[in-house]
Each structure stands twice: as structure tokens, then as C-alpha cells.
Amino acid sequence: MSVTHRLTAPAPGWTATTDVVVVGSGIAGLTVALNVRKAGLRAMVVTKAVLDEGSTRWAQGGIAAALGEGDTPEQHLDDTLVAGAGVCDEAAVRTLVTEGPDAVRRLIAVGAAFDRGEDGEILLTREGGHHRHRIVHAGGDATGAEVSRALVAAVRSDPDLELIEHALVLDLLTDAAGHTAGLTLHVMGEGQRDGVGAVRARAVVLATGGLGQVFSATTNPAVSTGDGVALALRAGAAAADLEFVQFHPTVLWLGADAAGQQPLVSEAVRGEGAHLVDADGVRFMVGQHELAELAPRDIVAKAITRRMQEKGADHMYLDGRHFGAEMWEHRFPTILASCRSHGIDPVTEPIPIAPASHHAAGGVRTDRHGRTSVPGLYACGEVACTGVHGANRLASNSLLEGLVFAERIAADLAERHVAGELPERTVDVAAAQAAVAVPLPASESRAEIQRLMSRGAGVLRSAASLADAAAGLALLAEQARSHMAEEKPADPRVETWEAANLLLVATALVAAAAQREETRGGHWREDFPERDDAHWRRHLITTLAASGDPVSTPEEQ
């Protein structure tokens, strides 16, 4: 299968060669790269900013794994399936929870230092949806930063592992048989690899993170513009579950006009006993769910949103004043500093919070080895849809998913390498040139996409709101096509490429959300408030039509 659509971009001005190119430098991407190198393959890591700038470093809570006394993978599986609201791939979840504990131990061997008690045992905490204390954490609430530090150090210690920072991936390259043969990318900066270039490789691994920047308020960093999902769709790969976006219930509320990346207040704060309250101090989660504040995230986010509607308020509060200063300073130093930097002191006052876009449960569809529907193209981490999250990710399963499935991708590549199944590939230049060029929206379209998505496809959705969002997105696409036809196209540059990726992913997400006429997990339809297992206990598979428009098809039950 050849690439059928590509971003409008200059021809590559330079070429590099490797065996495996990994796009992304979070826990998933760096774990793939390190393990591929152990197998004797050449590897290159391409990352959009610097090595430690992705979503991993922002993770506060920790990594979920059945490491505690009395805990078992089976119990972890049960909690994950409940949170996933009936559409998890149980085989994938079983792989996750079974291989998870040893994967965490190998991460410790790489150098990640998790918090330990006086007896030297790893400390475990509990988060929403978990019936056991099974979350390992570091620096109190700085787990992602510690994991990132350890992996970056390991990567930098390998002089033969090539790194390209400040690089935006553009499109996939394939050979005449439709097998992955590398990718094109744009490097921002100065040096031999400036501007648009090509990396020829035997396999490509997408570990580009999420798509949170399609919404105005998100916990995702500015680089999370859906690049991997957009590339995969243009290359002919299938995506799944794009409608299931998890909105984190407790994100620091900075005002009605706040936009971009917002500070997260980790679920671990509720895990340690903080309460959700309204302006009158009423704990509104009591009686809503057996776990109260520790219910799965979709339930908590919906309850907060309902209470906001009832009270005519734009935020609620998280009350941890009973922790005392010492606990805040030692268990949650990052959150304490973040709140205080915005003029809020959690030691003496409740924290204003509201839900914000946090994690995409869907993404590029893969099997349990991380393989996509395009031969030689793999995906892992938040960009992938392995099936483990279903309709709603269980807290702290995301870093575990990245870790476990990254190891499985590396093992698959190593096995294929030994078997002689990773030959060098010759790029089909004619196919690349024949691909349909995607018109680029103006760079300022990004803000309009975010406004449309937040208003029409956020926590609350309906046929009317989704139709409004779809119409607005279609208008942006039509404007881009018109400008190209009039030979007044937007300049091909990072801002317009990102806008094109956001527009494609947003359009695909809205199409899937409009089709799923029920409420399930992270997808809440006001006009279809009930879960409908008879019709919708299945996945929506998204691909691109020949026109370049996303098409979502229900999977056969």
C-alpha cells in the first residue's frame, strides 16, 4: 500500500539511513530505541523538541503495576476492564497487566529511582478506579520527570544511537510493495540536517504522543498536535476509538480565558484523601459512586461538569487542607509549587479545578506487537490504540502501556531481524510524487480548531454540537483548498503543517463522535445519555477515503 496523501512540503534536501527510526522521545519511544539497540540494530530517535520535552515528563501520578503484597495481575485486569466500559481488548489488557510488573523492574534497572519507604520497599499509592495500592511513583509527584531523566541518560550513553531533535515528522515513505521504507521530516535549526529531509529505514515506530492540542484547555504540551495519527491516516493505516478522549477531572482552573497547556493536579492527591467540593464545601462525589472521589475519571469528570451546571459555576474545588504543610511539601512538591506560582496555596485553601483534555484512549490501531495495518509501521504509547484503555483509561496505565508495548515492538523487530525479514527498502519515488498533496490551513487556524473542538466535542457532546464543530472544520478545509486552487496556498512550515495535522485529527474525532450514538466512558452524548451495548459495544475504525476525508466504520460484532 503506497502513501495516498501527503503534506504539501518541499522535496527532501538531505537523506539519512538507519535500520529503525523511532519518532518520539517519551517512555515508549526511548524504550523501543534502547531495546532495538540491544538487539544489534541501528536506531535513530527523531523528536519534535528536545529529548525530554514530551508528555512523559509531565506525568505526575505514576505507573500502575501489580507489585504489592496481595495484588495480582488478575485484579489489575479487572479494574482496567471496568474503567474501559466494555470495549477493552481483554487479550491486550492481559498482556499489559501480566508483563507490566517485570517491565517496571527493568525500568528500575535502567536507572529510574522510585520512592521507597524506610525499609527500602517501593512505596505504592492508589488512584481512581483501582481497588489496590499499585501505583509506583517518584519524587512524590514527579514520576514522569524521573522516568524521562533515566531513559534520556541511557539513550545519551549510547554514542551509536542517532538523535535528531527539533524535528517535525511529515509523511511515511514506502517501497513498491507498500512496505514502510522511512519517512520525511523537517528539522528546525542550523546544521547539515536543516529543513526537509528523508530518513530511509527498514521500519518506522510512531511514539509521537497524543492529540490534546485539538482542544483549547489541555494537560498536553504544545507539541501534542496529533502528528502521528495524522501521518498514519495519510499513509493508509487504520485508527480506532478516536472519539474516546479522557478529560482529566482535576486540572488547575486558571480562568475562563485560559488556553493551551494547563497545570495538572494529579489523581494521586485524591488517592491520598483530598475531597472534591463545591463552593459551599459540599462533597458531591459521595453517593455518586462506591469509590467517591476515586471513581474512574470519566465518572468524576461528568460529576464535576454536572455540578458546575447545577451551580452555574465554571469550576469546582479540590480540598486537601487537612493534609497539612509537611505532607504537601514532601508528597506533592511539584503540585504545591505549581499552585503557589498561580497564587493558590493548597495548604490553606481549596484548589480551583475543572476538567480538561488529558489522554486519547484511541489512536493508530495496532496488534499486541505494535504493528499497524501498514507493513513495517509500528505505533506505541498514546499515539497507538492497543485496545487496553477501551472507552476510558484507568489511572496510571498510560506509562505502563508505553513501556510494555515498546518492549514488545523491539522484541518483534529483533525477531524479524534474526529471521532476515528486515531487508533494506527502496523508496518508491513515483508513488510518493503521485500522492495527493494536502492543502495547508493558515497557521492561525489552530486557535479556531481548538475553539470549535472545545465548544462542540468536549466533555459534553450532542448531535447539534458535533454538527457545528464539523461544519466549522469543513469550512477551514475548504478555505485551504480554495487558497491552493487560487495559487495562494499557506507557506509550508511547522505552524501550517501542525495546523493540517490538527484539522485532520479533529475532523476524524468529530466524525467518530457523531456516529457513536450512546454515552460510554470518555464519550458523553447528552442526546444519548445511556450506554447501548446492543449496538455500540464495538470499535469505530477510521481510515481516509480517496478524497482525503476521514471515514469511520463500526467493527463487526
SULCOR-V66852 format. One record per residue. N is the residue number from 1. SS is DSSP state (A for helix, B for strand, O for the rest). Layout:
{{N;SS} {N;SS}}
//
This chain:
{{1;O} {2;O} {3;O} {4;O} {5;B} {6;B} {7;B} {8;O} {9;O} {10;O} {11;O} {12;O} {13;O} {14;O} {15;B} {16;B} {17;B} {18;O} {19;O} {20;B} {21;B} {22;B} {23;B} {24;O} {25;O} {26;O} {27;A} {28;A} {29;A} {30;A} {31;A} {32;A} {33;A} {34;A} {35;A} {36;A} {37;A} {38;A} {39;O} {40;O} {41;O} {42;O} {43;B} {44;B} {45;B} {46;B} {47;O} {48;O} {49;O} {50;O} {51;O} {52;O} {53;O} {54;O} {55;O} {56;A} {57;A} {58;A} {59;O} {60;O} {61;O} {62;O} {63;B} {64;B} {65;O} {66;O} {67;O} {68;O} {69;O} {70;O} {71;O} {72;O} {73;A} {74;A} {75;A} {76;A} {77;A} {78;A} {79;A} {80;A} {81;A} {82;A} {83;A} {84;O} {85;O} {86;O} {87;O} {88;O} {89;O} {90;A} {91;A} {92;A} {93;A} {94;A} {95;A} {96;A} {97;A} {98;A} {99;A} {100;A} {101;A} {102;A} {103;A} {104;A} {105;A} {106;A} {107;A} {108;A} {109;A} {110;A} {111;O} {112;O} {113;O} {114;O} {115;O} {116;B} {117;O} {118;O} {119;O} {120;O} {121;O} {122;B} {123;O} {124;B} {125;B} {126;O} {127;O} {128;O} {129;O} {130;O} {131;O} {132;O} {133;O} {134;O} {135;B} {136;B} {137;O} {138;O} {139;O} {140;O} {141;O} {142;O} {143;A} {144;A} {145;A} {146;A} {147;A} {148;A} {149;A} {150;A} {151;A} {152;A} {153;A} {154;A} {155;A} {156;A} {157;O} {158;O} {159;O} {160;O} {161;O} {162;B} {163;B} {164;B} {165;O} {166;O} {167;B} {168;B} {169;B} {170;B} {171;B} {172;B} {173;B} {174;B} {175;O} {176;O} {177;O} {178;O} {179;O} {180;B} {181;B} {182;B} {183;B} {184;B} {185;B} {186;B} {187;B} {188;O} {189;O} {190;O} {191;O} {192;O} {193;O} {194;O} {195;B} {196;B} {197;B} {198;B} {199;B} {200;B} {201;O} {202;O} {203;B} {204;B} {205;B} {206;B} {207;O} {208;O} {209;O} {210;O} {211;O} {212;A} {213;A} {214;A} {215;O} {216;O} {217;B} {218;B} {219;O} {220;O} {221;O} {222;O} {223;O} {224;O} {225;O} {226;O} {227;A} {228;A} {229;A} {230;A} {231;A} {232;A} {233;A} {234;A} {235;O} {236;O} {237;O} {238;O} {239;B} {240;B} {241;O} {242;O} {243;O} {244;O} {245;B} {246;B} {247;B} {248;B} {249;B} {250;B} {251;B} {252;B} {253;O} {254;O} {255;O} {256;O} {257;O} {258;O} {259;O} {260;B} {261;B} {262;O} {263;O} {264;B} {265;O} {266;O} {267;A} {268;A} {269;A} {270;A} {271;A} {272;O} {273;O} {274;O} {275;B} {276;B} {277;B} {278;O} {279;O} {280;O} {281;O} {282;O} {283;O} {284;O} {285;O} {286;B} {287;O} {288;O} {289;B} {290;O} {291;O} {292;A} {293;A} {294;A} {295;O} {296;O} {297;A} {298;A} {299;A} {300;A} {301;A} {302;A} {303;A} {304;A} {305;A} {306;A} {307;A} {308;A} {309;A} {310;A} {311;A} {312;O} {313;O} {314;O} {315;O} {316;B} {317;B} {318;B} {319;B} {320;O} {321;A} {322;A} {323;A} {324;O} {325;A} {326;A} {327;A} {328;A} {329;A} {330;A} {331;A} {332;O} {333;A} {334;A} {335;A} {336;A} {337;A} {338;A} {339;A} {340;A} {341;A} {342;O} {343;O} {344;O} {345;O} {346;O} {347;O} {348;O} {349;O} {350;O} {351;B} {352;B} {353;B} {354;B} {355;B} {356;B} {357;B} {358;B} {359;B} {360;B} {361;O} {362;O} {363;B} {364;B} {365;B} {366;O} {367;O} {368;O} {369;O} {370;O} {371;B} {372;O} {373;O} {374;O} {375;O} {376;O} {377;B} {378;B} {379;B} {380;O} {381;A} {382;A} {383;A} {384;B} {385;B} {386;O} {387;O} {388;O} {389;O} {390;O} {391;O} {392;O} {393;O} {394;O} {395;O} {396;O} {397;A} {398;A} {399;A} {400;A} {401;A} {402;A} {403;A} {404;A} {405;A} {406;A} {407;A} {408;A} {409;A} {410;A} {411;A} {412;A} {413;A} {414;A} {415;A} {416;A} {417;A} {418;A} {419;O} {420;O} {421;O} {422;O} {423;O} {424;O} {425;O} {426;O} {427;O} {428;O} {429;A} {430;A} {431;A} {432;A} {433;A} {434;A} {435;O} {436;B} {437;B} {438;B} {439;O} {440;O} {441;O} {442;O} {443;O} {444;O} {445;A} {446;A} {447;A} {448;A} {449;A} {450;A} {451;A} {452;A} {453;A} {454;A} {455;A} {456;A} {457;O} {458;O} {459;O} {460;O} {461;B} {462;O} {463;A} {464;A} {465;A} {466;A} {467;A} {468;A} {469;A} {470;A} {471;A} {472;A} {473;A} {474;A} {475;A} {476;A} {477;A} {478;A} {479;A} {480;A} {481;A} {482;A} {483;A} {484;A} {485;A} {486;O} {487;O} {488;O} {489;O} {490;O} {491;O} {492;O} {493;O} {494;A} {495;A} {496;A} {497;A} {498;A} {499;A} {500;A} {501;A} {502;A} {503;A} {504;A} {505;A} {506;A} {507;A} {508;A} {509;A} {510;A} {511;A} {512;A} {513;A} {514;A} {515;A} {516;O} {517;O} {518;O} {519;O} {520;B} {521;O} {522;O} {523;B} {524;O} {525;B} {526;O} {527;O} {528;B} {529;O} {530;O} {531;O} {532;O} {533;A} {534;A} {535;A} {536;A} {537;O} {538;O} {539;O} {540;B} {541;B} {542;B} {543;B} {544;B} {545;O} {546;O} {547;O} {548;O} {549;O} {550;B} {551;B} {552;B} {553;B} {554;B} {555;O} {556;O} {557;O}}
//
